[in-house]
């Protein structure tokens, strides 16, 4: 992500064993700031080292120059690992100001984040209702981290939100990801239209073929529709990139 100052923020997680990839950390999420020329200005790490890795998946810059991050935070160190939906606010130097870890005793993850004009934020990811039932989870928080609303939506099987975008007039946030209708069925693209003011899911659409199709990115198009991109096994001899264009209600033209 490019900052207000023109340099860049990179987020992620450190996997693998220390020293095997030129690093001495394992298991921690990181935020890194680099110059326009690629020089590293600073790196800050959060989470517990030498464990299955915590990770940040999305970041936006706050009005105060700090950063708000979306990710997953490991919760149990007794070899029964589970993740929480993780939201972190840092200052402009990457130092933590607050952190919220939400979820239960299974696998909950925040996978993307967008900023609204009032300096509030919407995040999307997944919420585990049971070991075999996962819902898309979407949440709006204030600039101070208070939850304004949250909603989950699914198909009583496995629904995950991987990316989101807000409409130009900020009335709808489109969340994309994937779903399936049984534990053995193929995944398909899914797009949800969520009311920004209330968190209500106002519409949702499923697109895909007879093989596995998963959506990983979405942007609003010039005509107020949405462009969705992901990977597909349904429309090629092997895995291909599949682009879907929808109208403002998520329907394919």
Buried (B, 14 or more C-beta within 10 A) or exposed (E): EEEEEEBBBBBBBBEEEBEEEEBEBBBBBBBBBBEEEEEEEEBBBBBBBEBBBBBBBBBBBBEEEBBBBBBBBBBEEEEEEBBBBBBBBBEBEBEBBEBBBBBBEBBBBBBBBBBBEEBBBBBBBBBBEEEEBBBBBBBBBEBEBEEBBBBBBBBEBBBBBBBBBBBEEBEBBBBBBBBBBEEEBBBBBBBBBBBBEEBEBEBBBBBBBEBBBBBBBBEBBEEEBBBBBBBBBBEEEEBBEBEBEBBBBBEEE
